[in-house]
Amino acid sequence: MPMKTSSAAGPPNRTTARNCVLINQLATPGLGSLMAGRWIVGLGQLLLAVAGFVMVVGYFVLHLTNVYNKLVNDAEPKPVGWLGEAGALIFGVAWLWALVTSIQLLRSAKAAESTL
């Protein structure tokens, strides 16, 4: 059986749509989209969210390394703030994209329910 693409996924029922929205917005952007069968969109959102998260964690590690080197070796800190800012921005884009998908899921569930 071939994998469904974003356009081939049918409308979820209201409960499923609500659960997917909660996962998308409060847990991991993209995961709720994947649960709703929006494979291409969900993978894009999830990849952006993971990339942003990894960049923010990398910023914290480099920042702590700078603090340690300053205390122990009196070394001049290297600028790493850009990494945290870029990571937060990328994660924010993934979250906003998941919000748009979540709204579409709720609307399609409501429309499917009203046609029954």
C-alpha positions as CSV (number, residue, x, y, z in Angstrom):
1,M,0.0,0.0,0.0
2,P,1.5,3.3,-1.0
3,M,2.2,6.0,1.6
4,K,-0.4,8.8,1.7
5,T,0.8,12.3,0.7
6,S,-0.4,15.5,2.3
7,S,-3.2,15.9,-0.3
8,A,-4.3,12.3,-0.1
9,A,-5.1,12.3,3.6
10,G,-8.8,12.4,4.4
11,P,-10.3,14.8,7.0
12,P,-10.0,13.6,10.6
13,N,-12.9,13.5,13.0
14,R,-13.1,16.3,15.5
15,T,-11.5,14.3,18.4
16,T,-8.6,13.2,16.3
17,A,-8.1,16.7,15.0
18,R,-8.2,18.2,18.5
19,N,-5.6,15.7,19.7
20,C,-3.4,16.3,16.7
21,V,-3.6,20.1,17.4
22,L,-2.6,19.6,21.0
23,I,0.4,17.5,20.0
24,N,1.4,20.0,17.3
25,Q,1.2,23.1,19.5
26,L,2.1,21.8,23.0
27,A,4.5,18.9,22.4
28,T,6.3,18.7,19.1
29,P,5.6,20.7,16.0
30,G,5.0,18.2,13.1
31,L,4.2,15.2,15.2
32,G,0.5,16.0,15.3
33,S,0.5,16.6,11.6
34,L,2.0,13.2,11.1
35,M,-0.6,11.7,13.3
36,A,-3.3,13.3,11.1
37,G,-1.8,11.7,8.0
38,R,-0.2,14.9,6.6
39,W,3.2,13.2,5.9
40,I,5.0,15.7,3.8
41,V,4.0,18.7,5.9
42,G,4.5,16.9,9.1
43,L,8.0,15.7,8.2
44,G,9.0,19.3,7.2
45,Q,7.7,20.7,10.5
46,L,9.4,18.0,12.5
47,L,12.7,18.4,10.8
48,L,12.6,22.2,11.3
49,A,11.7,21.8,15.0
50,V,14.5,19.2,15.6
51,A,17.0,21.4,13.8
52,G,16.0,24.4,15.8
53,F,16.1,22.5,19.1
54,V,19.6,21.1,18.3
55,M,20.9,24.6,17.5
56,V,19.5,25.9,20.8
57,V,21.1,23.1,22.8
58,G,24.4,23.6,20.9
59,Y,24.2,27.3,21.9
60,F,23.9,26.3,25.6
61,V,26.8,23.9,25.4
62,L,29.0,26.4,23.7
63,H,28.0,29.2,26.1
64,L,28.8,27.0,29.1
65,T,32.1,26.1,27.5
66,N,32.8,29.8,27.1
67,V,31.9,30.4,30.8
68,Y,34.2,27.6,31.9
69,N,37.1,28.8,29.8
70,K,36.7,32.3,31.1
71,L,36.8,31.0,34.7
72,V,39.6,28.5,34.4
73,N,41.8,30.0,31.6
74,D,40.7,33.6,31.7
75,A,40.1,33.1,27.9
76,E,38.1,35.6,25.9
77,P,34.6,34.2,25.1
78,K,33.7,33.4,21.5
79,P,30.5,34.8,20.2
80,V,27.8,32.1,20.0
81,G,24.6,34.0,20.5
82,W,23.8,33.8,16.8
83,L,23.4,30.0,17.2
84,G,20.7,30.3,19.9
85,E,18.9,33.1,18.1
86,A,18.9,31.2,14.8
87,G,17.7,28.0,16.5
88,A,14.9,29.7,18.3
89,L,13.8,31.4,15.0
90,I,13.8,28.1,13.1
91,F,11.9,26.4,15.9
92,G,9.4,29.3,15.9
93,V,8.9,28.9,12.1
94,A,8.2,25.2,12.6
95,W,5.7,26.0,15.4
96,L,3.9,28.6,13.3
97,W,3.8,26.2,10.3
98,A,2.3,23.6,12.7
99,L,-0.3,26.2,13.8
100,V,-1.4,26.7,10.2
101,T,-1.7,23.0,9.7
102,S,-3.6,22.6,13.0
103,I,-6.1,25.3,12.0
104,Q,-6.6,23.5,8.6
105,L,-7.1,20.2,10.5
106,L,-9.8,21.7,12.7
107,R,-11.5,23.3,9.8
108,S,-11.5,20.1,7.7
109,A,-12.8,18.1,10.6
110,K,-15.6,20.6,11.2
111,A,-16.5,20.6,7.5
112,A,-16.5,16.8,7.3
113,E,-18.8,16.7,10.4
114,S,-21.2,19.2,8.9
115,T,-21.6,17.2,5.7
116,L,-22.7,14.1,7.6
